[in-house]
Amino acid sequence: MTKKMHYVSQLYKIGKLLKIVKVVLSVLSLGTFYLIWESLTRPVSHRVAVN
């Protein structure tokens, strides 16, 4: 019985980790897309001034 509980808790932990990873990945991809969009739409001189 305790073995089963341990297994379930492990699965739960893995599920939570995967959820977090998924969120992080989506945020990162959105950020990357935004940066690319910015670099394409804004003139280079403005971008250099900001940095």
Biopython code that builds the backbone (N, CA, C, O; Angstrom):
import numpy as np
from Bio.PDB.StructureBuilder import StructureBuilder

atoms = [
    (1, "MET", "N", (0.830, -1.204, 0.000)),
    (1, "MET", "CA", (0.000, 0.000, 0.000)),
    (1, "MET", "C", (0.870, 1.261, 0.000)),
    (1, "MET", "O", (0.638, 2.192, -0.771)),
    (2, "THR", "N", (1.869, 1.271, 0.876)),
    (2, "THR", "CA", (2.747, 2.442, 0.951)),
    (2, "THR", "C", (3.523, 2.614, -0.352)),
    (2, "THR", "O", (3.814, 3.731, -0.779)),
    (3, "LYS", "N", (3.856, 1.466, -0.980)),
    (3, "LYS", "CA", (4.582, 1.514, -2.247)),
    (3, "LYS", "C", (3.738, 2.220, -3.310)),
    (3, "LYS", "O", (4.239, 3.031, -4.089)),
    (4, "LYS", "N", (2.445, 1.889, -3.320)),
    (4, "LYS", "CA", (1.538, 2.492, -4.295)),
    (4, "LYS", "C", (1.428, 3.999, -4.061)),
    (4, "LYS", "O", (1.443, 4.782, -5.012)),
    (5, "MET", "N", (1.319, 4.397, -2.807)),
    (5, "MET", "CA", (1.229, 5.816, -2.465)),
    (5, "MET", "C", (2.479, 6.555, -2.929)),
    (5, "MET", "O", (2.404, 7.657, -3.474)),
    (6, "HIS", "N", (3.630, 5.925, -2.702)),
    (6, "HIS", "CA", (4.902, 6.514, -3.115)),
    (6, "HIS", "C", (4.917, 6.712, -4.629)),
    (6, "HIS", "O", (5.325, 7.763, -5.124)),
    (7, "TYR", "N", (4.469, 5.692, -5.354)),
    (7, "TYR", "CA", (4.424, 5.737, -6.811)),
    (7, "TYR", "C", (3.529, 6.878, -7.288)),
    (7, "TYR", "O", (3.884, 7.628, -8.198)),
    (8, "VAL", "N", (2.359, 6.995, -6.654)),
    (8, "VAL", "CA", (1.404, 8.040, -7.025)),
    (8, "VAL", "C", (1.995, 9.422, -6.768)),
    (8, "VAL", "O", (1.851, 10.331, -7.586)),
    (9, "SER", "N", (2.660, 9.572, -5.626)),
    (9, "SER", "CA", (3.247, 10.870, -5.289)),
    (9, "SER", "C", (4.365, 11.225, -6.273)),
    (9, "SER", "O", (4.533, 12.388, -6.642)),
    (10, "GLN", "N", (5.125, 10.211, -6.692)),
    (10, "GLN", "CA", (6.184, 10.437, -7.683)),
    (10, "GLN", "C", (5.575, 10.921, -8.999)),
    (10, "GLN", "O", (6.062, 11.870, -9.615)),
    (11, "LEU", "N", (4.500, 10.250, -9.417)),
    (11, "LEU", "CA", (3.814, 10.639, -10.648)),
    (11, "LEU", "C", (3.304, 12.067, -10.546)),
    (11, "LEU", "O", (3.396, 12.842, -11.499)),
    (12, "TYR", "N", (2.767, 12.406, -9.383)),
    (12, "TYR", "CA", (2.236, 13.751, -9.148)),
    (12, "TYR", "C", (3.340, 14.795, -9.253)),
    (12, "TYR", "O", (3.166, 15.849, -9.865)),
    (13, "LYS", "N", (4.485, 14.478, -8.641)),
    (13, "LYS", "CA", (5.637, 15.385, -8.693)),
    (13, "LYS", "C", (6.095, 15.589, -10.130)),
    (13, "LYS", "O", (6.350, 16.715, -10.557)),
    (14, "ILE", "N", (6.198, 14.483, -10.875)),
    (14, "ILE", "CA", (6.635, 14.553, -12.271)),
    (14, "ILE", "C", (5.651, 15.389, -13.085)),
    (14, "ILE", "O", (6.052, 16.198, -13.921)),
    (15, "GLY", "N", (4.357, 15.182, -12.830)),
    (15, "GLY", "CA", (3.325, 15.940, -13.526)),
    (15, "GLY", "C", (3.449, 17.429, -13.263)),
    (15, "GLY", "O", (3.329, 18.243, -14.179)),
    (16, "LYS", "N", (3.694, 17.785, -11.995)),
    (16, "LYS", "CA", (3.861, 19.191, -11.633)),
    (16, "LYS", "C", (5.080, 19.781, -12.324)),
    (16, "LYS", "O", (5.033, 20.899, -12.837)),
    (17, "LEU", "N", (6.188, 19.014, -12.334)),
    (17, "LEU", "CA", (7.416, 19.465, -12.990)),
    (17, "LEU", "C", (7.177, 19.707, -14.478)),
    (17, "LEU", "O", (7.606, 20.718, -15.034)),
    (18, "LEU", "N", (6.481, 18.755, -15.115)),
    (18, "LEU", "CA", (6.209, 18.880, -16.541)),
    (18, "LEU", "C", (5.373, 20.119, -16.824)),
    (18, "LEU", "O", (5.597, 20.824, -17.808)),
    (19, "LYS", "N", (4.400, 20.376, -15.943)),
    (19, "LYS", "CA", (3.538, 21.545, -16.096)),
    (19, "LYS", "C", (4.373, 22.820, -16.038)),
    (19, "LYS", "O", (4.208, 23.723, -16.857)),
    (20, "ILE", "N", (5.274, 22.878, -15.054)),
    (20, "ILE", "CA", (6.146, 24.041, -14.883)),
    (20, "ILE", "C", (7.030, 24.218, -16.117)),
    (20, "ILE", "O", (7.188, 25.325, -16.632)),
    (21, "VAL", "N", (7.607, 23.094, -16.583)),
    (21, "VAL", "CA", (8.483, 23.136, -17.762)),
    (21, "VAL", "C", (7.713, 23.653, -18.974)),
    (21, "VAL", "O", (8.221, 24.460, -19.753)),
    (22, "LYS", "N", (6.464, 23.168, -19.121)),
    (22, "LYS", "CA", (5.632, 23.581, -20.244)),
    (22, "LYS", "C", (5.388, 25.089, -20.215)),
    (22, "LYS", "O", (5.489, 25.767, -21.238)),
    (23, "VAL", "N", (5.066, 25.600, -19.032)),
    (23, "VAL", "CA", (4.818, 27.037, -18.871)),
    (23, "VAL", "C", (6.074, 27.833, -19.209)),
    (23, "VAL", "O", (6.019, 28.826, -19.935)),
    (24, "VAL", "N", (7.221, 27.374, -18.665)),
    (24, "VAL", "CA", (8.490, 28.070, -18.906)),
    (24, "VAL", "C", (8.813, 28.092, -20.396)),
    (24, "VAL", "O", (9.221, 29.119, -20.939)),
    (25, "LEU", "N", (8.625, 26.944, -21.048)),
    (25, "LEU", "CA", (8.920, 26.859, -22.476)),
    (25, "LEU", "C", (8.037, 27.792, -23.285)),
    (25, "LEU", "O", (8.516, 28.468, -24.196)),
    (26, "SER", "N", (6.747, 27.836, -22.958)),
    (26, "SER", "CA", (5.834, 28.700, -23.704)),
    (26, "SER", "C", (6.200, 30.165, -23.505)),
    (26, "SER", "O", (6.148, 30.957, -24.446)),
    (27, "VAL", "N", (6.570, 30.523, -22.278)),
    (27, "VAL", "CA", (6.983, 31.904, -21.991)),
    (27, "VAL", "C", (8.248, 32.251, -22.773)),
    (27, "VAL", "O", (8.360, 33.331, -23.353)),
    (28, "LEU", "N", (9.201, 31.310, -22.777)),
    (28, "LEU", "CA", (10.458, 31.537, -23.492)),
    (28, "LEU", "C", (10.221, 31.703, -24.987)),
    (28, "LEU", "O", (10.792, 32.593, -25.617)),
    (29, "SER", "N", (9.377, 30.844, -25.554)),
    (29, "SER", "CA", (9.117, 30.923, -26.990)),
    (29, "SER", "C", (8.403, 32.227, -27.338)),
    (29, "SER", "O", (8.675, 32.836, -28.372)),
    (30, "LEU", "N", (7.479, 32.652, -26.459)),
    (30, "LEU", "CA", (6.795, 33.927, -26.673)),
    (30, "LEU", "C", (7.788, 35.083, -26.621)),
    (30, "LEU", "O", (7.738, 35.996, -27.445)),
    (31, "GLY", "N", (8.685, 35.033, -25.649)),
    (31, "GLY", "CA", (9.698, 36.070, -25.501)),
    (31, "GLY", "C", (10.609, 36.134, -26.715)),
    (31, "GLY", "O", (10.932, 37.214, -27.208)),
    (32, "THR", "N", (11.021, 34.962, -27.192)),
    (32, "THR", "CA", (11.887, 34.890, -28.368)),
    (32, "THR", "C", (11.179, 35.462, -29.591)),
    (32, "THR", "O", (11.754, 36.232, -30.359)),
    (33, "PHE", "N", (9.915, 35.066, -29.753)),
    (33, "PHE", "CA", (9.119, 35.560, -30.876)),
    (33, "PHE", "C", (8.994, 37.077, -30.811)),
    (33, "PHE", "O", (9.103, 37.760, -31.830)),
    (34, "TYR", "N", (8.766, 37.598, -29.615)),
    (34, "TYR", "CA", (8.637, 39.052, -29.412)),
    (34, "TYR", "C", (9.932, 39.769, -29.781)),
    (34, "TYR", "O", (9.914, 40.802, -30.450)),
    (35, "LEU", "N", (11.065, 39.202, -29.330)),
    (35, "LEU", "CA", (12.362, 39.810, -29.633)),
    (35, "LEU", "C", (12.621, 39.836, -31.134)),
    (35, "LEU", "O", (13.092, 40.835, -31.677)),
    (36, "ILE", "N", (12.305, 38.721, -31.801)),
    (36, "ILE", "CA", (12.501, 38.648, -33.254)),
    (36, "ILE", "C", (11.614, 39.682, -33.946)),
    (36, "ILE", "O", (12.055, 40.387, -34.853)),
    (37, "TRP", "N", (10.351, 39.761, -33.503)),
    (37, "TRP", "CA", (9.407, 40.715, -34.079)),
    (37, "TRP", "C", (9.911, 42.143, -33.893)),
    (37, "TRP", "O", (9.865, 42.951, -34.820)),
    (38, "GLU", "N", (10.393, 42.447, -32.687)),
    (38, "GLU", "CA", (10.947, 43.773, -32.389)),
    (38, "GLU", "C", (12.102, 44.093, -33.332)),
    (38, "GLU", "O", (12.158, 45.177, -33.913)),
    (39, "SER", "N", (13.021, 43.144, -33.479)),
    (39, "SER", "CA", (14.212, 43.382, -34.302)),
    (39, "SER", "C", (13.839, 43.549, -35.777)),
    (39, "SER", "O", (14.528, 44.248, -36.520)),
    (40, "LEU", "N", (12.744, 42.903, -36.196)),
    (40, "LEU", "CA", (12.321, 43.025, -37.591)),
    (40, "LEU", "C", (11.592, 44.339, -37.844)),
    (40, "LEU", "O", (11.771, 44.961, -38.891)),
    (41, "THR", "N", (10.768, 44.761, -36.883)),
    (41, "THR", "CA", (9.920, 45.935, -37.115)),
    (41, "THR", "C", (10.636, 47.243, -36.816)),
    (41, "THR", "O", (10.427, 48.237, -37.510)),
    (42, "ARG", "N", (11.483, 47.250, -35.782)),
    (42, "ARG", "CA", (12.167, 48.486, -35.397)),
    (42, "ARG", "C", (13.449, 48.673, -36.206)),
    (42, "ARG", "O", (14.104, 47.692, -36.557)),
    (43, "PRO", "N", (13.812, 49.912, -36.503)),
    (43, "PRO", "CA", (15.094, 50.165, -37.174)),
    (43, "PRO", "C", (16.267, 49.810, -36.266)),
    (43, "PRO", "O", (16.155, 49.872, -35.041)),
    (44, "VAL", "N", (17.378, 49.442, -36.868)),
    (44, "VAL", "CA", (18.537, 48.961, -36.115)),
    (44, "VAL", "C", (19.072, 50.036, -35.172)),
    (44, "VAL", "O", (19.456, 49.730, -34.043)),
    (45, "SER", "N", (19.101, 51.283, -35.618)),
    (45, "SER", "CA", (19.663, 52.373, -34.811)),
    (45, "SER", "C", (18.915, 52.525, -33.490)),
    (45, "SER", "O", (19.523, 52.781, -32.451)),
    (46, "HIS", "N", (17.599, 52.367, -33.536)),
    (46, "HIS", "CA", (16.790, 52.492, -32.323)),
    (46, "HIS", "C", (17.117, 51.368, -31.345)),
    (46, "HIS", "O", (17.226, 51.591, -30.139)),
    (47, "ARG", "N", (17.274, 50.157, -31.880)),
    (47, "ARG", "CA", (17.558, 48.995, -31.045)),
    (47, "ARG", "C", (18.893, 49.176, -30.324)),
    (47, "ARG", "O", (19.003, 48.861, -29.139)),
    (48, "VAL", "N", (19.898, 49.676, -31.024)),
    (48, "VAL", "CA", (21.216, 49.902, -30.430)),
    (48, "VAL", "C", (21.118, 50.938, -29.316)),
    (48, "VAL", "O", (21.750, 50.792, -28.270)),
    (49, "ALA", "N", (20.325, 51.986, -29.541)),
    (49, "ALA", "CA", (20.161, 53.048, -28.545)),
    (49, "ALA", "C", (19.528, 52.489, -27.272)),
    (49, "ALA", "O", (19.903, 52.885, -26.169)),
    (50, "VAL", "N", (18.574, 51.573, -27.416)),
    (50, "VAL", "CA", (17.893, 50.982, -26.260)),
    (50, "VAL", "C", (18.870, 50.144, -25.451)),
    (50, "VAL", "O", (18.894, 50.212, -24.222)),
    (51, "ASN", "N", (19.671, 49.358, -26.147)),
    (51, "ASN", "CA", (20.636, 48.504, -25.446)),
    (51, "ASN", "C", (21.753, 49.352, -24.861)),
    (51, "ASN", "O", (22.666, 48.820, -24.231)),
]
sb = StructureBuilder()
sb.init_structure("model")
sb.init_model(0)
sb.init_chain("A")
sb.init_seg("    ")
for serial, (resi, resn, name, xyz) in enumerate(atoms, 1):
    if name == "N":
        sb.init_residue(resn, " ", resi, " ")
    sb.init_atom(name, np.array(xyz, "f"), 0.0, 1.0, " ", f" {name:<3s}", serial, name[0])
structure = sb.get_structure()
